Amino acid sequence: MQEWIVAVIVALAALYVVWRFLPRTWRQQLGDRLGWRGAADSGACSSCADCSGCGPKSPSSTRKST
């Protein structure tokens, strides 16, 4: 019985990690199928406005100063 409980906990943790790292569009489509409203807003990549990691770099920051 204890092994089944541990297996369920590990499976739920794995699903949580997969959900967190899915792209937003995939989470949104899956959430719509499962009937979870707002489920796509929770996760690692909810929008590119959250960080500047994938935004364009300004021209002044890429040039070397002489």
matplotlib code that plots the C-alpha trace (Angstrom):
import matplotlib.pyplot as plt

x = [0.0, 2.8, 4.4, 1.2, 1.0, 4.6, 4.0, 1.0, 2.9, 5.8, 3.5, 1.7, 5.0, 6.2, 2.9, 3.3, 6.9, 5.8, 2.9, 5.1, 7.5, 5.0, 4.8, 1.8, -0.1, 0.1, -1.0, -3.9, -5.1, -4.8, -6.5, -9.4, -9.8, -9.9, -12.1, -9.6, -10.1, -7.0, -4.8, -2.5, -1.6, 0.3, 3.6, 7.2, 6.5, 3.2, 4.3, 7.4, 6.7, 7.5, 11.2, 13.6, 15.3, 13.9, 13.5, 15.6, 18.8, 19.3, 21.9, 23.9, 24.3, 25.7, 28.3, 31.7, 32.6, 35.8]
y = [0.0, 2.4, 1.8, 2.7, 6.0, 6.8, 6.0, 8.3, 11.1, 10.7, 10.6, 13.8, 15.5, 14.5, 15.8, 19.0, 19.5, 18.7, 21.1, 23.9, 23.6, 23.1, 26.1, 28.4, 27.4, 23.7, 24.4, 26.5, 23.9, 21.1, 23.2, 24.0, 20.3, 19.4, 22.3, 24.2, 27.9, 30.0, 27.0, 28.3, 31.3, 29.2, 28.0, 28.9, 30.6, 32.4, 35.4, 37.0, 40.2, 38.6, 38.8, 40.3, 37.0, 36.6, 40.3, 42.2, 43.7, 47.4, 48.3, 50.3, 47.4, 45.1, 47.4, 47.8, 51.2, 52.6]
z = [0.0, 0.9, -2.5, -4.3, -2.4, -3.2, -6.9, -7.0, -5.4, -7.8, -10.8, -9.7, -9.2, -12.6, -14.2, -12.3, -13.7, -17.2, -16.9, -15.7, -18.6, -21.4, -23.8, -23.1, -26.2, -25.4, -21.8, -23.1, -25.5, -23.0, -20.3, -22.7, -23.4, -19.7, -18.9, -16.7, -17.2, -16.6, -16.4, -19.2, -17.1, -14.6, -15.8, -16.8, -20.1, -19.7, -21.8, -23.2, -21.4, -18.1, -18.8, -21.3, -22.1, -25.6, -26.4, -28.9, -27.7, -28.1, -30.7, -28.2, -25.8, -28.6, -29.9, -28.3, -27.1, -28.7]

ax = plt.figure().add_subplot(projection="3d")
ax.plot(x, y, z, "-o")
ax.set_aspect("equal")
plt.show()
